[in-house]
């Protein structure tokens, strides 16, 4: 099936864009970026200004034109690149269509009769009938014969430009019996809708027979494009101007009246006498007209359909060029990913000697990164730069191992200070923690405090004293009660410490996974974890649990053994705090102490336990952090995969870990080919981006601007500043991708 659009016209519209689009299509096969957003050209103007004729002249698709024909709805001719030729015709119901059945009827509209540019008038008539817009009943329809439904004709093929052409109903300044107020609102709303799109080139069509001041299309365009950056003016019917208007329209086309950044152009419309001329004959007749009289004084790039198509081709190429920054960025990202993947694959390693050399190289990098992570000296690219600390990925914080362990240690110490005691002795209703605020601590999740008041604890101690009578003198403080109460109070220690040790161990394991993921491909990473690192980590976990049992063992069985002055200072503080509460009369009358501890004796037991607890828990927390985590987990970490590890491996072990899977040579070849293609594509796109002919330079470029905000303190051109910023962005991207 051939395209219904004239191939000669396509070549003019594509111009230099064809080679660029071919390269972009080729790059997309490598998964680079999103397609370039297509440009759309919308023809706007008053009724009978020649809008449809302009589109027909540009595309050689026969839009319905004639003295008694009025465009009633928007028609989109959508040109798209595709490996095979295909055509799709549809109607998109407008927002004003509330009836479900009507919308379904419009959605069901299709036809196979559109195969050439000559078929559009018949297609439009069929669409009008489906929409209920017969000319005979136009004045009877609620919208005076206009609708916001859209007829879409999608034409795809391998050689088409990426472009949409839109024919809109004409604006009309006053109502009549055939064209009422509702229709006027629909036409203006459609015009504004298409102008809003920043990818729209607005072709404002002005008839040489009409006064420009009576046409509001330029005012509407200025609402959505205040600087007239997307507006291209078209003057039509220059061969039949009104008397005395020729000089005015010549000045208009020279951009002296209404200044448009895309300029003005002038075309000859088909007249009733030339309606049956071929397209070639029509173009020849137009050239003859512009070579005579005062029209010959205009620049040739401003007159005639051929120069207009060339101008539109330049606009298309410039639009594609403006999309190149994103494509080049995506290409650079893909290129860096491929290069990193190639580095991870390493060189071909068939022999055991090559495999051992590969592992030694990886172990050197592994040891360097691990050493920096343990010392908090994050300079390797693995850790990322300062500007990338915002945590854009979930894994990034876990690369900085020392920071993670320090944070977990702080959580552990805080949790131990609060929930390390089995019961909180409630001396007063005030407490030093807030459960809501502590909820962020991973060791405080789902924990509810258990309180006991002093009076209940007194009774409990007296009960215990009666159950374990010894050979001590009556009234003596039972030291056994102090140790028993302490062991009961510190029961949560093991659970909290075990959770902390396992959390740190898991963070270390995840960190090592990230390092290997950064250094090698997934196959080698899994093999190294399975055969080398995971067994050592499991052994470390066992050692950690043994060390924890060792740290707890004395507290589970031995009597209180306070050391240093900290315990005495605590006891002095407790006695000092309670001194006003002692009943001196009761003390003076107690000549013969009771058999079991009274309130004073119970308080002494509680004070001794609490003083011993407060001094011992600090030692335990430090021992877990230093003797367990630092000595048994972190210190051996640098040797978990060292060069000595590789030297000690026999040949079978080396092959298990470092042998290449069968698909690696093909993968390496594919990556090499892709990298070469991406580099070539990047050079080509960069050349297009810098081509002044394909990328018209806005007036601001080239002016000297201060870039003190870049820290340079010098004057450079804005172009150089943009290049500087792009290079900086790519360096940032490289650091991010290599991670």
C-alpha positions in Angstrom: 0.0 0.0 0.0 1.5 3.3 -1.0 1.3 6.5 1.0 -1.7 8.8 0.1 0.8 11.8 0.4 2.8 12.8 -2.6 6.5 11.6 -2.2 7.9 14.7 -3.9 6.1 16.8 -1.3 7.4 14.6 1.5 11.0 15.0 0.3 10.6 18.8 0.4 9.0 18.7 3.9 11.7 16.3 5.3 14.7 18.0 3.8 17.8 17.4 6.0 15.5 16.0 8.7 15.4 12.6 7.0 19.0 11.6 7.8 18.6 12.8 11.3 15.4 10.9 11.8 17.0 7.7 10.3 19.8 7.9 12.9 17.3 8.5 15.7 15.3 5.5 14.6 18.5 3.4 14.5 19.4 4.5 18.0 16.0 3.7 19.4 16.6 0.0 18.5 19.2 0.2 21.3 16.7 1.5 23.8 17.9 5.1 23.7 15.4 7.7 24.9 11.8 8.4 24.0 10.7 9.3 20.5 11.0 13.0 19.4 7.7 14.6 20.2 6.1 15.3 16.7 5.4 18.8 15.6 2.0 19.9 14.5 1.1 22.6 12.0 -2.3 24.2 12.6 -3.9 26.4 10.0 -6.1 29.2 11.6 -7.9 32.2 10.2 -11.2 33.6 9.2 -13.7 31.7 7.0 -13.0 32.0 3.3 -9.4 33.1 4.0 -8.0 30.0 2.1 -7.0 27.9 5.1 -7.9 24.5 3.6 -6.4 25.5 0.3 -3.1 26.3 2.1 -3.0 22.8 3.7 -3.8 21.3 0.3 -1.0 23.2 -1.3 1.5 22.1 1.4 0.6 18.5 1.5 -1.2 17.8 -1.8 -3.9 16.1 0.2 -7.3 17.3 -1.2 -8.9 19.2 1.6 -12.5 20.2 0.7 -12.3 23.7 -0.7 -14.8 25.9 -2.6 -17.0 29.0 -2.3 -19.9 27.2 -0.7 -18.0 24.7 1.4 -17.3 25.4 5.1 -15.1 23.3 7.4 -17.3 22.2 10.3 -14.8 20.3 12.5 -11.1 19.8 13.0 -9.3 17.3 10.7 -5.9 16.0 11.6 -3.6 14.4 9.0 -1.1 12.6 11.2 2.2 11.6 9.5 4.3 9.1 11.4 7.4 7.0 10.7 6.9 3.2 10.7 8.6 0.3 9.0 5.4 -0.5 7.0 2.8 1.6 5.3 -0.6 1.8 7.0 -3.6 4.1 7.3 -6.0 4.5 10.2 -9.1 6.7 10.1 -11.1 7.5 13.2 -13.3 10.1 14.9 -12.5 11.3 18.4 -15.7 12.6 20.1 -15.5 16.1 21.5 -16.0 16.9 25.2 -19.5 18.3 24.4 -20.7 14.8 23.4 -22.5 13.6 26.6 -24.6 10.8 25.1 -22.9 7.4 25.5 -24.5 5.9 22.4 -23.4 8.9 20.2 -19.8 8.5 21.5 -19.8 4.8 20.8 -21.1 5.5 17.3 -18.3 8.0 16.6 -15.7 5.6 18.0 -17.0 2.9 15.7 -16.4 5.1 12.6 -13.9 3.7 10.2 -13.3 3.4 6.4 -11.0 1.8 4.0 -11.7 4.2 1.2 -8.8 6.5 2.0 -5.9 5.5 -0.2 -4.8 8.7 -1.9 -4.8 12.4 -1.4 -7.9 12.7 -3.7 -10.0 10.7 -1.2 -10.2 13.2 1.7 -13.2 15.2 0.5 -15.4 12.0 0.4 -14.0 10.9 3.7 -14.9 14.3 5.2 -18.4 14.0 3.9 -18.8 10.5 5.4 -17.5 11.9 8.7 -19.9 14.8 8.6 -22.8 12.4 8.1 -21.6 10.3 11.1 -21.4 13.4 13.2 -24.9 14.5 12.1 -23.6 17.7 10.3 -25.4 17.6 7.0 -25.2 21.0 5.2 -29.0 21.0 4.6 -29.7 20.8 8.3 -26.8 22.9 9.5 -29.0 25.7 10.8 -31.1 23.2 12.8 -28.3 21.6 14.8 -27.7 22.9 18.3 -24.2 24.1 17.5 -25.2 25.7 14.2 -23.4 23.0 12.2 -20.1 23.0 14.1 -18.7 20.3 16.5 -15.6 19.7 18.6 -15.4 16.2 17.3 -12.1 15.5 15.5 -11.5 13.5 12.3 -8.1 11.8 12.5 -6.3 10.3 9.5 -3.1 8.6 10.6 -0.7 7.8 7.8 2.4 5.7 8.7 5.3 4.7 6.5 9.1 4.3 6.5 9.9 7.6 4.7 7.4 10.0 6.4 8.3 13.1 8.4 7.1 13.2 12.0 4.3 15.8 11.5 0.6 16.5 12.1 -1.4 18.9 9.8 -4.6 20.3 11.3 -7.4 21.9 9.4 -9.7 23.9 11.6 -13.1 25.6 11.0 -12.8 29.2 10.2 -13.4 32.0 12.7 -16.4 34.3 12.0 -16.9 37.7 13.5 -20.7 37.8 13.5 -23.7 35.5 13.7 -26.3 34.7 11.1 -29.3 32.3 10.7 -26.8 29.6 9.6 -24.0 30.3 12.0 -25.0 31.1 15.6 -23.4 32.0 18.8 -22.8 28.4 20.0 -20.9 27.6 16.7 -18.8 30.7 17.2 -17.8 29.6 20.6 -16.9 26.1 19.4 -14.7 27.4 16.6 -12.8 29.7 18.9 -12.5 27.0 21.6 -11.0 24.6 19.0 -8.6 27.3 17.8 -7.4 28.1 21.3 -7.1 24.4 22.2 -4.6 23.7 19.4 -2.7 26.9 19.9 -2.1 26.0 23.6 0.2 23.1 22.6 3.8 24.3 22.7 4.6 21.9 19.8 2.2 23.7 17.6 3.3 25.9 14.7 0.5 28.3 14.1 -0.1 29.2 10.5 -2.1 32.4 10.6 -3.8 32.7 7.2 -4.8 36.3 6.1 -6.5 36.9 2.9 -5.2 39.8 0.8 -8.8 40.7 0.1 -9.5 41.4 3.8 -8.3 44.1 6.2 -5.9 42.6 8.8 -7.4 44.6 11.5 -10.8 42.9 11.1 -9.3 39.5 11.8 -8.8 38.5 15.4 -6.7 35.3 14.8 -3.4 37.2 15.5 -4.8 38.4 18.8 -5.8 34.9 19.8 -2.4 33.6 18.9 -0.7 36.2 20.9 -2.6 35.0 24.1 -0.8 31.7 23.8 2.5 32.8 22.2 3.1 36.4 23.4 6.3 36.8 21.5 5.0 35.3 18.3 7.7 32.6 18.4 5.5 29.9 16.9 3.5 32.0 14.5 4.1 31.8 10.8 2.0 34.3 8.7 0.5 33.3 5.4 -1.0 35.8 3.0 -3.4 34.2 0.5 -5.2 35.4 -2.7 -2.6 38.0 -3.6 -3.8 37.9 -7.2 -7.2 39.3 -6.3 -6.5 41.9 -3.6 -8.8 44.8 -2.7 -8.0 48.1 -4.3 -5.0 49.9 -2.8 -4.1 47.1 -0.4 -1.2 45.7 -2.4 1.4 48.1 -0.8 0.1 47.3 2.7 0.4 43.5 2.2 3.9 43.8 0.7 5.0 45.6 3.9 3.2 42.9 6.0 5.0 40.1 4.2 8.3 41.9 4.7 7.6 41.6 8.5 7.3 45.4 8.9 3.7 45.6 10.2 3.2 42.6 12.5 6.6 41.2 13.3 6.6 37.4 13.6 9.8 35.5 14.5 9.1 32.9 11.8 8.2 35.6 9.3 5.5 35.9 6.6 4.9 34.1 3.4 2.6 34.6 0.4 0.8 31.9 -1.6 -1.5 31.8 -4.6 -4.8 29.9 -4.1 -6.5 27.9 -6.7 -9.2 30.0 -8.4 -12.3 28.5 -10.1 -10.4 28.8 -13.4 -7.4 26.8 -12.1 -9.3 24.3 -9.9 -8.6 21.5 -12.4 -5.0 22.2 -13.0 -2.5 19.6 -12.0 -0.3 20.3 -8.9 2.7 20.8 -11.1 0.9 23.2 -13.4 -0.5 25.1 -10.4 3.0 25.5 -9.0 4.4 26.8 -12.3 1.5 29.3 -12.6 2.3 30.5 -9.1 5.9 31.1 -9.9 5.0 33.1 -13.0 2.8 35.4 -10.9 5.4 36.1 -8.3 8.0 37.0 -11.0 5.8 39.9 -12.2 4.8 43.3 -10.9 5.6 44.5 -7.4 5.5 40.9 -6.0 8.8 40.3 -7.8 10.4 42.6 -5.2 9.9 40.1 -2.4 12.6 37.8 -1.4 12.2 34.4 -3.1 12.2 32.5 0.2 9.0 34.4 1.1 6.9 33.5 -2.0 5.5 30.3 -3.4 4.7 26.9 -2.1 8.2 25.4 -2.8 9.9 27.9 -0.6 7.2 27.5 2.1 7.8 23.8 2.2 11.6 24.4 2.5 10.9 26.8 5.4 8.7 24.3 7.1 11.4 21.7 6.6 13.8 24.0 8.4 11.3 24.4 11.2 10.9 20.7 11.5 14.6 20.2 11.6 15.0 22.9 14.3 12.3 21.3 16.3 14.0 17.9 16.1 17.3 19.6 17.0 15.7 21.1 20.1 14.9 17.5 21.2 18.5 16.4 20.8 19.7 17.5 24.2 17.5 14.9 25.9 18.4 12.3 23.3 22.1 13.0 23.7 21.7 12.8 27.5 19.9 9.5 27.3 22.5 8.2 24.9 25.3 9.2 27.2 23.5 7.4 30.0 23.1 4.2 27.9 26.7 4.5 26.8 28.0 4.7 30.4 25.8 1.8 31.4 27.2 -0.3 28.6 30.8 0.7 29.4 30.3 -0.2 33.0 28.7 -3.5 32.1 31.7 -4.3 29.8 34.0 -3.4 32.7 32.1 -5.8 35.0 32.4 -8.6 32.4 36.1 -8.1 32.3 38.4 -9.5 29.7 38.0 -13.0 28.3 39.1 -15.5 30.9 39.4 -19.1 29.6 42.5 -20.3 31.4 42.8 -20.7 35.2 45.6 -18.1 35.1 43.3 -15.6 33.5 40.6 -16.3 36.0 43.0 -16.0 38.9 44.3 -12.7 37.6 40.7 -11.5 37.2 39.9 -12.3 40.8 43.1 -10.6 42.1 42.1 -7.4 40.3 38.6 -7.5 41.8 40.0 -8.2 45.3 42.2 -5.2 45.1 39.2 -2.9 44.3 37.1 -4.7 46.8 39.7 -4.2 49.6 40.1 -0.5 48.7 36.3 0.2 48.8 35.8 -1.8 52.0 38.6 -0.1 53.8 37.2 3.3 52.9 33.7 2.3 54.0 35.0 1.0 57.4 36.9 4.2 58.0 34.2 6.6 56.8 36.6 7.9 54.1 34.1 7.9 51.1 36.3 9.0 48.2 35.7 6.1 45.7 33.1 6.7 43.0 31.2 3.8 44.5 30.0 6.0 47.3 28.8 8.9 45.0 29.6 12.6 45.3 28.4 15.3 47.6 25.6 16.5 45.4 24.1 13.0 45.2 23.6 12.6 48.9 19.8 13.3 48.6 19.0 9.6 48.7 17.5 9.2 45.2 17.9 5.4 45.5 17.2 3.0 48.3 20.6 1.4 48.2 22.8 4.5 48.3 22.8 5.1 52.1 23.9 1.5 52.7 27.1 2.1 50.7 28.4 4.3 53.5 28.9 1.4 55.9 30.4 3.3 58.8 27.6 5.8 58.9 25.0 3.0 58.9 26.8 1.2 61.8 27.2 4.3 63.8 23.5 5.1 63.4 22.5 1.6 64.5 24.8 1.8 67.5 23.1 5.0 68.5 19.7 3.4 68.2 20.9 0.4 70.2 22.3 2.6 73.0 19.1 4.6 73.2 16.9 1.5 73.2 19.0 -0.1 75.9 18.7 3.0 78.1 14.9 2.8 77.9 13.8 -0.8 77.4 16.9 -2.5 78.7 15.2 -2.8 82.1 12.4 -5.3 82.4 10.3 -3.0 84.6 10.5 0.7 85.0 10.5 1.6 88.7 7.9 4.4 88.9 9.2 6.9 91.3 7.3 9.8 89.8 4.8 10.2 86.9 7.4 12.0 84.8 9.6 10.0 82.3 12.4 10.9 80.1 11.1 9.4 76.9 8.1 9.6 74.6 6.9 6.4 72.9 5.7 8.3 69.9 9.0 10.0 69.4 10.9 6.8 70.0 8.9 4.9 67.3 11.5 5.7 64.7 14.0 3.6 66.6 14.0 0.1 65.0 14.7 -1.5 68.5 11.6 0.2 70.0 9.0 -1.2 67.6 6.0 -2.9 69.2 7.4 -2.4 72.7 5.1 -1.4 75.6 6.8 -0.4 78.9 6.0 -2.3 82.1 5.9 -0.2 85.2 6.1 -1.0 88.9 5.8 1.4 91.8 8.1 1.5 94.7 5.5 0.2 97.2 4.8 -2.9 95.1 8.5 -3.5 94.7 8.9 -3.2 98.6 6.3 -5.9 99.1 7.9 -8.1 96.4 11.3 -7.9 98.0 9.9 -8.7 101.5 8.2 -11.7 100.0 11.4 -12.9 98.3 13.3 -12.4 101.6 10.9 -14.7 103.4 11.3 -17.3 100.7 15.1 -17.4 100.9 16.1 -17.1 104.6 19.8 -17.5 105.0 22.3 -17.5 107.9 22.8 -13.8 107.9 22.0 -11.7 111.1 18.5 -10.4 111.4 18.0 -7.1 109.7 21.0 -7.5 107.4 20.6 -6.5 103.7 20.4 -9.7 101.7 23.0 -9.3 98.9 21.5 -12.3 97.2 18.3 -10.2 96.7 20.4 -7.5 95.0 21.8 -10.0 92.5 18.5 -11.7 91.9 16.7 -8.4 91.3 19.5 -7.2 88.9 19.3 -10.4 86.8 15.6 -10.0 86.6 15.9 -6.4 85.6 18.4 -7.0 82.8 16.6 -9.9 81.1 15.8 -7.8 77.9 19.5 -7.2 77.3 20.1 -10.3 75.2 17.1 -9.8 72.9 18.0 -6.2 72.2 21.7 -6.9 71.7 21.0 -9.9 69.5 18.6 -7.9 67.3 21.3 -5.2 67.0 24.1 -7.6 66.1 22.0 -9.2 63.4 21.0 -5.8 62.0 24.6 -4.8 61.7 25.5 -8.2 60.2 22.7 -7.8 57.6 23.9 -4.3 56.8 27.4 -5.6 56.2 26.1 -8.4 54.0 24.1 -6.0 52.0 27.1 -3.7 51.7 29.2 -6.5 50.3 26.5 -7.4 47.8 26.5 -3.7 46.7 30.3 -3.7 46.3 30.3 -6.9 44.2 27.3 -5.6 42.2 29.4 -2.5 41.4 32.5 -4.5 40.5 31.3 -7.6 38.7 28.3 -8.9 36.7 25.5 -10.8 38.4 26.9 -14.2 37.5 30.3 -13.6 39.2 28.7 -11.8 42.1 26.4 -14.7 42.9 29.3 -17.2 42.5 31.6 -15.2 44.8 28.9 -14.8 47.4 28.0 -18.5 47.3 31.6 -19.9 47.4 33.7 -17.3 49.1 31.9 -14.6 51.1 28.7 -16.1 52.4 30.4 -19.0 54.2 32.8 -16.5 56.0 29.9 -14.2 56.9 28.0 -17.2 58.4 31.0 -18.0 60.4 31.2 -14.4 61.6 27.6 -14.6 62.7 28.3 -17.7 64.8 31.3 -15.9 66.3 29.1 -12.9 67.1 26.5 -15.0 68.9 29.2 -16.8 70.9 30.7 -13.4 71.9 27.3 -12.2 72.9 26.8 -15.2 75.2 30.2 -14.6 76.6 29.4 -10.9 77.4 26.2 -11.9 79.1 27.4 -15.0 80.9 28.6 -13.4 84.1 25.5 -11.2 84.4 23.4 -14.3 84.3 25.1 -16.1 87.2 27.6 -14.1 89.1 27.0 -11.8 92.1 27.1 -8.0 91.6 30.7 -6.9 91.1 30.9 -3.2 90.9 34.3 -1.7 90.0 35.6 1.9 90.4 33.9 4.9 92.0 30.9 5.1 89.6 28.9 2.7 91.7 29.7 4.6 95.0 28.8 7.9 93.4 25.4 6.5 92.3 24.7 5.2 95.8 25.5 8.5 97.3 23.2 10.2 94.8 20.3 7.8 95.7 20.8 8.3 99.5 21.0 12.1 99.1 17.8 12.1 97.0 15.9 10.1 99.6 17.3 11.7 102.8 14.2 13.9 103.5 11.9 10.9 103.4 13.5 9.0 106.3 11.4 8.8 109.4 13.9 9.5 112.2 11.5 8.5 115.0 11.0 5.1 113.3 14.8 4.7 113.0 15.3 5.7 116.7 12.6 3.2 117.8 13.9 0.3 115.8 16.2 -1.1 118.5 15.5 -4.7 117.4 15.3 -4.9 113.5 12.6 -7.0 112.0 13.4 -10.4 110.5 12.6 -9.3 107.0 13.6 -6.1 105.3 11.5 -3.1 106.2 10.9 -0.1 103.9 14.4 1.2 104.7 16.0 -2.2 103.9 14.0 -2.6 100.7 15.1 0.9 99.6 18.7 -0.1 100.1 18.3 -3.2 98.0 16.6 -1.2 95.2 19.3 1.5 95.4 22.1 -1.0 95.2 20.5 -2.9 92.3 19.8 0.3 90.4 23.3 1.7 90.9 24.9 -1.5 89.8 22.5 -1.7 86.8 23.2 1.9 85.7 27.0 1.4 85.8 26.9 -2.0 84.2 24.7 -1.3 81.3 27.1 1.3 79.9 29.9 -1.3 80.0 27.7 -3.9 78.3 26.6 -1.5 75.5 30.3 -0.6 74.8 31.3 -4.3 74.9 28.7 -5.2 72.3 29.8 -2.3 70.0 33.5 -2.9 70.4 34.3 -6.5 71.5 31.5 -8.1 69.4 30.8 -5.9 66.3 34.1 -4.2 65.8 36.4 -7.2 66.7 34.3 -10.1 65.4 32.7 -8.6 62.3 34.2 -5.3 61.1 37.9 -5.9 61.7 38.0 -9.2 59.7 35.9 -7.7 56.9 38.9 -6.4 54.9 40.3 -9.9 54.7 37.1 -11.6 53.6 38.2 -11.3 50.0 41.8 -10.3 49.9 44.6 -11.2 47.5 45.8 -13.8 50.0 42.4 -15.4 49.7 42.9 -15.8 46.0 46.5 -17.1 46.4 45.2 -19.8 48.8 42.5 -21.0 46.4 43.2 -24.1 44.4 42.4 -24.3 40.7 39.0 -25.9 41.1 37.9 -23.2 43.5 39.1 -20.5 41.1 37.2 -22.0 38.2 34.0 -22.3 40.3 34.1 -18.6 41.1 35.6 -16.9 38.1 34.8 -19.1 35.1 32.7 -17.3 32.4 29.2 -18.4 31.5 28.9 -19.5 27.9 26.9 -16.4 26.9 29.5 -13.9 28.0 31.5 -13.8 24.8 28.3 -13.0 22.9 27.3 -10.4 25.5 30.8 -8.8 25.3 30.5 -8.6 21.5 27.0 -7.1 21.7 28.2 -4.5 24.2 31.2 -3.6 22.0 28.9 -3.1 19.0 26.4 -1.1 20.9 29.1 1.1 22.4 30.5 1.8 18.9 27.1 2.6 17.5 26.2 4.9 20.5 29.5 6.8 20.1 28.9 7.3 16.4 25.3 8.4 17.0 26.4 10.8 19.7 29.0 12.4 17.4 26.4 12.7 14.7 23.7 14.2 16.9 26.2 16.6 18.5 27.1 17.8 15.0 23.5 18.4 14.2 23.0 20.2 17.5 25.9 22.5 16.7 24.9 23.1 13.1 23.8 26.7 12.9 21.8 26.0 9.7 19.7 23.3 11.3 19.6 25.0 14.7 18.7 28.7 14.2 20.4 30.6 17.0 18.0 32.7 19.2 19.0 36.3 19.5 20.1 35.9 23.2 22.8 33.4 22.3 26.2 34.9 21.8 25.6 37.8 24.1 28.0 38.1 26.9 26.6 37.1 30.3 28.1 36.9 33.7 28.5 33.4 35.0 29.8 34.3 38.5 27.2 31.9 39.8 29.3 29.1 38.2 32.2 30.3 40.3 34.2 31.4 37.3 34.1 35.2 37.8 34.7 35.8 34.1 32.6 36.9 31.1 31.8 34.1 28.6 29.2 33.6 25.9 26.0 32.0 27.0 26.7 29.3 24.4 29.9 28.4 26.3 28.1 28.5 29.6 25.5 26.0 28.3 28.3 23.7 27.1 30.0 24.1 30.5 26.8 23.1 32.3 26.1 20.2 30.0 29.6 18.8 30.6 29.1 19.2 34.3 25.8 17.4 34.0 27.4 14.5 32.1 30.2 14.2 34.7 27.5 14.0 37.4 25.6 11.4 35.3 28.8 9.4 34.9 29.4 9.3 38.6 25.8 8.2 39.2 25.8 5.6 36.5 29.1 4.0 37.5 27.7 3.3 40.9 
